[in-house]
Amino acid sequence: MLVRAALANDRMLQVSVRDQGTGLSPDSIRKLFEPFFTTKQNGLGMGLSISRSIIEAHGGQIWAQNSPDGGATFSFTIPLEHPDRKSAVHAPESTPATH
């Protein structure tokens, strides 16, 4: 799994999560963000729909696509500035992880 965060442009941050699985069927890609859609036999299928609502409410977008060399990539953007308050969004300060 690869997680990447980078500036999409001067106003948006893009976060992408890529796996090396089998990818997504064309039907799944079309339905991924619908409430209660799941590819799992016992899944609830609510997570991506809720994620979409939250991200869009903050002025961002979310999407998924198959990666050219296998697997799928889920990406979202969020504004660097809150659209209503016009104040910068700051990540909390963190210390480097030690492993």
C-alpha positions in Angstrom: 0.0 0.0 0.0 1.2 3.5 -0.9 -0.2 6.6 0.7 0.8 9.9 -0.9 -0.1 13.5 0.0 0.9 16.4 -2.3 -0.4 19.8 -3.4 -2.9 19.4 -6.3 -2.6 23.1 -7.0 -2.1 26.3 -4.9 -5.4 25.8 -3.2 -5.9 22.0 -2.8 -4.2 19.1 -1.1 -4.6 15.7 -2.7 -4.3 12.5 -0.7 -4.1 9.1 -2.6 -4.1 5.6 -1.3 -3.0 2.9 -3.7 -3.1 -0.8 -3.3 -1.8 -3.7 -5.4 -4.9 -5.8 -5.3 -7.1 -7.0 -8.2 -8.5 -3.5 -9.0 -12.2 -2.6 -9.3 -14.7 -3.7 -11.8 -16.2 -1.0 -14.1 -19.6 -1.6 -12.3 -18.0 -1.2 -8.9 -16.3 2.0 -9.9 -19.6 3.5 -10.9 -21.3 2.5 -7.6 -18.5 2.9 -5.0 -19.8 6.1 -3.5 -23.5 5.1 -3.4 -24.9 4.4 0.1 -24.9 0.8 1.1 -22.9 -0.4 -2.0 -20.4 -3.1 -1.0 -18.2 -5.7 -2.7 -18.2 -7.8 0.5 -20.7 -10.5 1.3 -21.3 -9.2 4.8 -20.3 -5.5 4.3 -22.5 -2.5 5.2 -21.2 -0.3 2.4 -21.5 3.0 4.2 -17.9 4.2 4.6 -17.3 5.6 1.1 -20.6 7.3 0.9 -20.1 9.0 4.3 -16.5 9.9 3.3 -17.8 11.5 0.2 -20.3 13.6 2.1 -17.7 14.8 4.5 -15.1 15.6 1.9 -17.6 17.5 -0.3 -19.0 19.4 2.6 -15.4 20.7 3.1 -15.0 21.7 -0.5 -13.2 18.7 -1.8 -13.7 15.8 -4.1 -13.2 12.0 -3.9 -12.7 9.4 -6.6 -11.3 6.0 -7.4 -9.7 4.5 -10.4 -7.7 1.4 -11.4 -4.0 1.8 -11.5 -2.4 1.1 -14.9 -0.1 -1.6 -13.5 -2.7 -3.3 -11.2 -4.6 -2.4 -8.0 -6.8 0.6 -7.3 -6.1 4.1 -6.2 -8.5 6.1 -4.0 -7.9 9.8 -4.0 -9.4 12.9 -2.4 -8.8 16.6 -2.4 -9.4 19.1 0.4 -8.9 22.9 0.3 -5.9 24.3 2.1 -8.2 27.2 3.2 -11.7 26.6 4.7 -14.1 27.9 2.0 -16.3 29.7 4.5 -13.7 31.2 6.9 -10.9 31.9 4.5 -8.4 30.9 7.1 -5.6 28.4 6.5 -6.1 24.8 7.5 -3.1 23.7 9.5 -2.1 20.2 10.3 -1.3 19.6 13.9 2.4 19.5 14.7 3.7 16.0 15.0 6.8 14.2 16.0 8.5 11.7 13.7 7.4 8.2 14.2 9.9 5.8 15.6 9.7 2.2 14.4 
